[in-house]
Amino acid sequence: MNAEELKSIAIAALEDLKAVDISVLDVRNMTSITDYMIVAGGTSNRHVKSLTANVIEKIKEHGVKPLGVEGEKDAQWCLVDVGDVVVHVMLPEVREFYQLEKFWSMDSASSGEQAAPPA
């Protein structure tokens, strides 16, 4: 399955459960670790956990097994890695603190700074 299909499935899974402010970042020219990062918000820990579970379920329904899933226990920031697409589901305060969209913006890449994933 290609990156575009994975991206569409993940977005649909997030939309199904009313994720907040879904953002798709095309990082193909910035890193070799993935093609797209999807960042979405949940309104509570339970919502973040449900959104994450739905992404995993929908991806698996299409025959793709996630390479890794992180953060499900605390459900403040969950990450689902499906190779060409990495999905981040975060509580609003966590999203504001880390500002992944700003971090991975084209502005920082074009200014000569090297973009690196957060630790």
C-alpha positions in Angstrom: 0.0 0.0 0.0 1.4 3.4 -0.9 1.8 6.5 1.3 -1.1 8.3 -0.3 -3.5 5.4 0.5 -2.2 5.1 4.1 -2.5 8.8 4.6 -6.2 8.8 3.4 -7.0 5.8 5.6 -5.5 7.5 8.7 -7.2 10.8 8.0 -10.6 9.0 7.6 -10.1 7.1 10.8 -9.4 10.4 12.7 -12.3 12.1 11.1 -14.6 9.2 12.0 -14.1 10.0 15.7 -14.0 13.8 15.4 -10.3 14.5 15.8 -9.6 18.2 16.3 -7.5 20.2 13.8 -6.1 17.5 11.6 -2.9 18.6 10.0 -0.9 16.8 7.2 2.8 17.5 6.9 4.6 16.4 3.7 8.1 15.8 5.0 9.5 13.8 2.0 12.0 16.5 1.2 13.0 16.9 4.9 13.7 13.4 6.2 14.0 9.8 5.0 12.2 8.3 8.0 8.7 8.9 6.6 6.7 10.7 3.8 3.9 12.2 5.8 3.2 13.2 9.4 -0.3 13.6 10.5 -0.9 15.6 13.6 -4.4 15.6 15.2 -5.8 16.6 18.5 -8.0 14.8 21.0 -10.2 16.5 23.6 -9.3 14.2 26.5 -7.0 11.2 27.3 -9.8 8.9 26.4 -10.4 10.6 23.1 -6.7 10.5 22.2 -6.7 6.8 23.1 -9.9 6.1 21.0 -8.5 8.1 18.0 -5.3 6.1 18.2 -7.1 2.8 18.4 -9.3 3.7 15.4 -6.3 4.6 13.3 -4.7 1.2 14.2 -7.9 -0.7 13.5 -8.6 0.9 10.1 -4.9 0.5 9.0 -5.1 -3.2 10.0 -8.4 -3.7 8.1 -6.4 -2.8 5.0 -3.7 -5.4 5.7 -1.1 -3.1 7.1 0.4 -3.7 10.6 1.8 -0.7 12.4 5.6 -0.8 12.8 5.2 0.8 16.2 2.7 2.4 18.6 3.8 4.6 21.5 2.1 6.5 24.3 -1.2 4.6 24.7 -0.9 4.1 28.4 -0.9 7.9 29.3 -2.7 8.9 26.1 -1.3 12.5 26.2 0.6 12.0 22.9 0.2 8.8 21.0 2.2 7.9 17.9 1.3 5.4 15.3 4.1 4.5 12.8 3.0 2.8 9.6 6.3 3.5 7.8 5.4 6.0 5.1 3.0 7.7 7.4 3.4 8.6 11.1 0.3 9.7 13.0 0.6 11.9 16.1 -2.5 12.3 18.3 -2.1 14.8 21.1 -3.9 16.6 23.9 -4.1 20.4 23.1 -1.6 21.4 25.8 1.0 18.8 24.6 0.4 19.9 21.0 0.9 23.5 21.9 4.1 22.7 23.8 5.8 20.7 21.1 4.5 22.6 18.1 5.3 19.8 15.6 3.7 21.7 12.7 6.0 24.6 13.2 9.0 22.3 13.8 8.5 20.5 10.5 7.5 23.6 8.5 9.2 24.4 5.3 10.4 27.7 6.7 12.9 26.0 9.0 14.1 23.7 6.2 14.5 26.5 3.7 16.5 28.7 6.2 19.4 26.2 6.1 18.6 24.6 9.4 18.4 20.8 9.5 15.1 19.5 10.7 15.3 16.7 13.2 12.6 14.7 14.8 11.9 15.5 18.5 13.6 13.4 21.1 
